[in-house]
Amino acid sequence: MKAVVKTSAERGVEYVTDHPDPKPADGQVVIEVGAASLCGTDREVYEWTPSAQAFNLDLPVAVGHEGAGTVVEVGPGVTGLRVGDRVALESHLICGQCFPCRTGDAHTCERTRIIGMHIDGVFAEYMAAPQDICVKLPDHASLEVGALLEAAGVAVHAIQRSGYAVAGRAVLVSGGGPVGLVVAHLARLMGAAHVIVVEPNPYRRAQAEKIGALAMPPGDEVVERCRELTGRRGGFDVAFECSGAQSALPSVFEALRRESTLVTVGHPSRPAEINIAAYINKKGITLRGIFGRRLWETWEQTMLLLDSGRLDLEWLITHRMPLSQVDEAVDLLTGEACKVLLVPNLH
């Protein structure tokens, strides 16, 4: 079958047409991938950055971890799924036995594995997926939207982690990529008083403005604007750092009021310095981080929003490309694009 494979510990990936067709093991189904989405982590894997290397990939492996498809084969021991079911995929594979898994925090499983890194992923025509990571899609949701739910779930988890502290609040989003845009979109849906998205890319700033956020480039003006909009409150109530850029953190801390909350979503490629005395101790800012989605609380919340029609994701899609154009697709991630889909049956 056609697939995009990371064959060695160096920059790049390889498009192949002879990758072995998957067979379902016990508890697995084979899905025909309808759409797969690229994210910043895929670019890190492509570039083979220290951040990507830290995931300890099992090479060679078909990459890609955001996708949806149709069940075409059911393995032994599978219950609740049948041929023809359309499913989105959770990307994290958990052990189910460690302390976090057994106490409701499986999203921080001590032995987390990830599809497209430790087992073959969704940048392929077919994938053998454990039944436990398959989430049935509502009838009205397309497979393309299904491919966006993993990323949208990160945004939902970020808002959950903030304690849903967005209704009637001033919300700052650092980074206008897909996750940041969904955070901003949800904050507005939930009644935020102000939403500012900080993003250097003019194309993505324009997208933020389309969903009703105030979009600004990084700079001192962001802090000034946050304080201007909030007056005696002294700054914004909650911030979501979605860019992973180390340089973003100081201005985010400055833009927040005392006793506010900062949720970190993006992964900096190198350790970042934080002035604990100034921001955490004296200013009383609560710092929280997230990884992936809460299993399965975040998925339940996301699917409720999707099923109700309140969560619209189609607007995130800007490009659809065949697997053979993976190099061009990766390049688009830093250009004039939002969600880039790889569609295996596209020629």
N, C-alpha and C positions, 0 to 999 in steps of 0.2 A: 504494500500500500504506500501511498504518498505520505510523507511525514517530514517534520523539521527536527533534526537530531543534533544534540550537543555531543560530539564524539570525543573531544579531548579538552584538557584544562588549559585553554587558551582562548583568545578572542574569536568570536564568530560562531555560526551554526551551519549545518549542512542540510540542504533540501535533497531528499532522496525519494526514489519511486519504488524501492524494493525493501522497505522496512517490513519485518514479519507481521502478518495479520494476527491480532490478539485472539486468544482463546480464553473463555471465562473459567477461572478457577472456582473453588468452592466459595459461595457467597458473593460471586461477582456477576455482573452483566456486561455484555459488550454493547456499547452505544456507537451509533453512527453520528459523528460530530457534525452538528448543523452549523455552528458558529463558535469561534474562539476569539477571545479578546486579549490584546496586548496590554501590559501595564509597565510601570517603571521597573519592577523587578525583572521582567523579561529583558529589558534593556541592560540591566546590570549583569544578568546571566550572559547576554550576548557579548558585552564588553569584557566580561570576566573580571569584574572589580573585586576588591577585598570583601565588599558586602555580599556579593554573589558567592565567593569562595567560602564564606562563613557558613553557608547552608550545607556544605559537604555533599555535593551532588554525587549520585551513583551513576558514573559515566560508563558507556554511552547511554543516553536517555532521550526519548522524544519529549521535547519541552512543551510548555504551555500549561497554565493552571486555572484559567478562567474560561469556562466553556459550558455548552449545553448540547444535547443531542437526543436521539431517539433510540430506545432499546431495540436491538435487533437479535439478541441471543441472550438466554438466561441460563446461568450455570446452576449446578447442584446447590441445594441449601438456600436458595433465594426465595424469600416470601414477600409479597406485597408489590412486586414489580412484574410486569409481563411485557412481551414483545409489543411494540407500538407505543408504550408509555414515553412521554416527552419529559426529560429531566434536566434540571440544572445541577451543577456539582459544587459541593463544598470541597475546597482544595486541600484541607488539612486531614491527615490520617493520624488518628490518636490510638494510644495503646489500650486505654480503658482500664488500666490497672494501677497506674501511679497515683500518688496522693492528690494532685490537682484533678485528675480524671474522676477520682472517686469522691471528690468533695465539691463538684459543681463548677470547676474551673478547667474543663478539658481544653479550652482554647490555649492554655499554657501547659499542655501535656509535656512531660519531661522528655518524651521520646517521639515528639512530633515528626512525621514525615510529610512531604508535600508532593502532590502529583506534578509531573513535569520536572521533578528534581530527583525523586527517589523511586518512583515508578513512572512508566511512560504516560505522558500527558496528552493534551487536547490539540496540539498543533499537528494533527494527523487525521486521516479519514475515519479511523475507528480507535476506540480506547476500551480496555477492560477496566471497569470501575467497580470498586467494592459497593455493594448495595447500600451500605451505611452512609455513604456520602452523596447519594442520589436524592434529590428533592423534586417531587412531581410538580410540573408547571400547571397553572390554571389554563383553561382552554383558550382564553383570550390573549395569553402571553406568547409572543413569538419566540423561537429559539434564539434569535438575536438578542432579545431582551433577557432571555435566560442566561446568556453568556455574560451579561453585565451584573448579575445579582451577587456574585462573589465580591466584586468591588463595591457595589452599593451597600452590601452588608457591612463592609468596613466603616462606611459613613454612618450607618445606623448604630453600629457598636460604639463609635466615637460619641454620638449623642447620648446613648445609654450610659456610657462611662462618665459623662459630665453630670449625671443625675437628671437628665432631660432639662438642663438649665438653659433653655433657649427661649421659652415662651415669655414674652414681655421683656426680654433681655437684649442687651447690646452684644452682638456676636461678631467676633473677628475670625476670619478664615485665612490662614497663611498658606498659599499655594492653590492655584486655580486649575489643577488637573482634575480628572474625572471624580476622584474621591472628594476633593475639596468642593467641587461644584455641587455634588450631591449633598454634602453637609450643608452648604448654603441654601440649596433648594429645600431641604427638610426643615432647616431653621425658619425659613419664611413660611412654609406650610404650617409650622407649629406656633406661629405668632410672634416671631422675634420683632423687637422694636426697631433695631438697626442691624443690618448685615453688611459688613465690609469684607471684600475678597482682595487680598494682596497677591499680585501676580505680575512677574516681569514680562510675560508674553502678551503682546497686544491682542492677538487672536483670542486667547483664553479670557482676557479681560472683557472683550466684547461679549463672549458667551455668558460671563457672570452678570453683565448688565442686562442681558436678555431675560434672565430669570429674576430680575428685580433687585439684585445686589448692587451696592456701590463698589465699583472696581477701582483699585489704585495700584500704581507701580510701587515697589519697595522704596523706602526712603523716610526721612524725618517727618515728612508731611503726614504719614500714616498715624504716628503718635499724636501729632497736633490735632488731626481730624477726630481721632477717637476721644480726646479730651474735650474738644469743642462740642461734640455731639452729646456728651454726657454731663457737662457742667460740673456741679459740685460733687458728683459721684466720683470724679477723678480718673475715669477710664472705663473701658469695656468690662462686661461681667464675665465673659467666657471666651476663650480662644481655642482654636483647633489648628495645630501646626501640622499641615499635610504635605509640605514640600520636601522635608528631609534635609533642607539646606541649613547648615550650621549658622550661617550668617543671619538667618531669620530670627533666631531666638532672642537676642537682646532687645530688638524693637518690639517683639510680641510681649515680652515681660513689661516693657515700659508702657505699652498701650493699655495694659490691664489695670483695673483699680485694685485697691487693697482688698484682701479676702476674696479674691476671684478664683477662677479655675482655668488651668491650661491643660488640654489633652493633647499629647503628642501622638501623631499617627504615622508620619513619614519616618523612614529610617536614615539617619545621617550616615554617610559612608565612612566617617571617622568619628572618634569620641568628641563630644561637644562640651565646652566649658559652660558652667552655670554659676552665677554669683549667688550662692546659697544664702549668705548673710543678707544681701540687699533684697532679694526677691522672695525667697521661701520663708526666711525667719522674720525680717522686719516688715515686709509687705504682706506676708501671710498668704501668698498664693499657693493653692493646692495644685500639685503637679501629678498628672496621671498619664499612663501610657496604655496603648492597646496593641494587640497583635491578632490579626484575623477577626473572627466573629465568635461571639459566645455560642457554644454548642449546647442546646439548639435555640436558645432564647432569641438570639439575633435573627436567625432565619424565620422564626415564627412571627416576629415583629415585621420583618421585611415582606414576607408573603402576605400578611394582613394588609399592609399598605398597598402592595401591588394588586391584590385581589379586589380591594375597594375602589381601585382606579385613582387613588390619591397620589400614588408614586408613579410618575411618568419618567421613563428612561430613554425613550427613542431619540430624544433630542441630543443625547450624548454621542450618538454614532455619526462620525464624519467620513469614514472611509471603509470600504469593503474590498478586500484583496485576496487573491489565491495564495495558497501555501508557498508557491514558487517565488512569490515576491516578498518573502519575509525580510530580506535586507532593506528593501525600500520601506516596508512597514515600520521597522525599528527606527529608521531615520526620521519618519514622520512624528515620532513621539516627542521630539524636541522642536517641532515646527508648527505649522498651522493645521493642527489636528486636535481632536479630543479623543474619543474612543475609536481605535482602529481595529477592525475585525478581520480575522483570517477565516475565509469561508472555503472549506476543503473542496466542495463541488463547483466552485467558481473557476472558470477557465480564462 
